[in-house]
Structure formats: structure tokens, C-alpha cells
Amino acid sequence: MRKQEIKSQEEKIKKLNFLIELGYTEEEASKNILKVSSVNSYLYWMYKGLSKEESIKKVSDLQKSKSPRCKEYWIKRGYSENDSISEVSKYQDNVSLKSTLSNGETLEDYKLKCNNRKINKEKYILLYGEEEGVKKWTEKKNKSKITLENMIRVHGEDEGVKKWKLYIENQKYSQSYEGLIKNHGIERGSEIYNFRKKLNRLCIDKFLETGSHRFLNRSFSKSSQKLFWSIYNRLPIELKQKCYFKELNHEFVVVTNENNSKSCYLYDFVISNINFCIEFNGDFWHANPNIYNSDDIIFDKTASQIWQKDQKKIRLLKDERNIDTVIVWESQWTDDKIDIVDKMIKKILNIYDNSI
């Protein structure tokens, strides 16, 4: 009995010292010592030798396997991946319905509650009127999107950028062949993967067939559109008529032959009658050379490879249409919006005056 008490005391001292080494005060270590003994605490797994990140993931995995709100819970009980996702959805609907009914509400109340959870345009118009309702609905919709701007707004600059990069990495995996197979199974995952491989070619072919730019739709930066509208609104009518950017009409397209097939290159902002282009480059996506070294890796490419690809695109526009390109970096725009707009306007009007 005495030996057991001594052993227990030695273990307690070890755990206290472990917490103090992590930066806890003696008082804080005493309060948190029980967490070092609980498998549901990341401190337990760190004490066992895992890193903090590995420990947090371990606890998360354990908790998921115990919660019917998570697919891991159902997988552990023998369900397939797809069936597990379905069971999670059923469980959450059932919990929500029970909660509604237990509060004395009806099934119709539950359906209304589900509908009100959506970002419903008609609901906002009903509450605030046409103009204000559309405005509030648009703001709400934009705030709900997963974007770098929203991440920074919610979490602050450093943490927001960190969470955004993690989100992009997770998205990259989930949309990869391995990720699609894991999430959808071999048959459906392979089907989605093969369809997406063909999709870009199909979009280009549809554009060439119909001339409709909607087939070349792609993601774009809201910040870039704010810059382009600021420039556009100060242009003379002669330039406005030959101006192209996403939210105004469509991006400027150059079609070229590569490897015996046609490819399409899209340019952010072009005034075609003065041969002027602006490419708005995100610091991360285009590896701003003021931030990244040439051998830095962004996803599976070096910064140098990204620069070469961007330069090829700029050269193509010059060779094919004799259009010169100016690059505006995201951080330049963020630091001084007024100065960037003024510089671009001055440059554009100078080219325009010399062309008359």
C-alpha cells in the first residue's frame, strides 16, 4: 500500500513538473493536473509524447467517434462513409425536431424554423422593404462566405490568414483524387474526379461554340472589383465603352492554340482601345516577390514557377493583342487604396491623351 502511494505521488510530481515546463505557474499546474490524466484533454496526449497539434487532433478524433453528430461515430459502428453522412443528417434533423416539439411548437413551426435558417432574400425584403432588404441580404450573404477577408474580419490579421491557409489546404485535399475517394467512395469519387478533369475543356469548347462568357466563369477577388469600379467611374465615356472586368461585363479573353488545342486566358481589367491591362494579383496566390523567395513552396509549386506562369500570360497578351500590363498587388491596394486608384487613372489618361 505504501509503495503504491509513493508511486502515485511520484507520478503527480512528474505531471506538475510537466505542466510547469509548458509555462504554467505552480498554482495553475495544480488546478490542471487532472487534465493530464484525462484522455479527453490534449494535455494527456502531450504528456504521452505527442506534439500539441497531434494531441489536439487526437482529442478531436476521440470526441468525433463518441458523437452521433459526426460521421466517425457511425463509421465506428460499421456504417459506410456515405451511410454515415446520411445518419448524421438524420440525427441532427431528429434532435432539432424533438427540441421544437418539446417546446410546445408544431411540425409547421419546425419547417418555418428550418426555412428561416437560410439566407432568404424574400424574408429580408419582407422585413426591410425592397431596397434595404436586398442590401442587407447581400451583406449577410457576403459575410457568410468563406473568404480571406471574412477570416481576417472574424479572427484578426494573423489568425485569419493562418485559418485561411489551413482551409485552402483542406480544400485542396478534399478536391484531390484521394480526398474525393475518401469522402465519396471509389466509384462516385472517380466519377467526380474524371468529370472535373474534362470540365475545363468542356467550358472552353462551349465558349468557343456559343461565345457566352458564362462558360468561362471563375472565382475572383471582391477587392479587385472595388479597385476596377473606382477606376471605371472616373473614365471618360470613350474608354468606358471598351472596358472589361468581371462585374461590369466579363473578363477580357484571349484564345490561343497550345499543344494542338485551343486555350483561353482571362485578364482582370482591360481597356482595349488604348491597349491597357491591369492584373490584380493576390499576395499568396501569385507569390508576391516582396514576401516570398523564389524557392518558397505554395501548394505544389515554387514561387518561381508561379512567376513564370504569370509572365507567360502577360507576354501572350502583348504578343497577341499588343496590350501592355500593369500588376497591382493585393497588399498595395490594401495599404493605400486612394493612391493606387489615382496612379492608375493618371496612367490611363496619359496613354489616352497620347493616343488621340
HELIX and SHEET records of a PDB file:
HELIX    1   1 ARG A    2  GLU A   21  1                                  20    
HELIX    2   2 GLU A   26  ASN A   32  1                                   7    
HELIX    3   3 ILE A   33  SER A   37  5                                   5    
HELIX    4   4 TYR A   42  TYR A   47  1                                   6    
HELIX    5   5 LYS A   52  LYS A   66  1                                  15    
HELIX    6   6 LYS A   71  LYS A   76  1                                   6    
HELIX    7   7 GLU A   81  SER A  102  1                                  22    
HELIX    8   8 LEU A  107  ARG A  117  1                                  11    
HELIX    9   9 LYS A  121  TYR A  128  1                                   8    
HELIX   10  10 GLU A  130  SER A  144  1                                  15    
HELIX   11  11 LEU A  148  HIS A  155  1                                   8    
HELIX   12  12 GLU A  157  SER A  174  1                                  18    
HELIX   13  13 TYR A  177  THR A  210  1                                  34    
HELIX   14  14 HIS A  213  LEU A  216  5                                   4    
HELIX   15  15 LYS A  222  TYR A  232  1                                  11    
HELIX   16  16 ILE A  237  LYS A  240  1                                   4    
HELIX   17  17 SER A  272  ILE A  274  5                                   3    
HELIX   18  18 ALA A  303  ARG A  321  1                                  19    
HELIX   19  19 GLU A  330  ASP A  335  1                                   6    
HELIX   20  20 LYS A  337  SER A  355  1                                  19    
SHEET    1   A 4 CYS A 243  TYR A 244  0                                        
SHEET    2   A 4 PHE A 269  ILE A 271 -1                                        
SHEET    3   A 4 PHE A 276  ASN A 281 -1                                        
SHEET    4   A 4 ASP A 324  TRP A 329  1                                        
SHEET    1   B 2 PHE A 252  GLU A 258  0                                        
SHEET    2   B 2 SER A 261  TYR A 267 -1                                        
SHEET    1   C 2 ILE A 297  ILE A 298  0                                        
SHEET    2   C 2 LYS A 301  THR A 302 -1                                        
END                                                                             
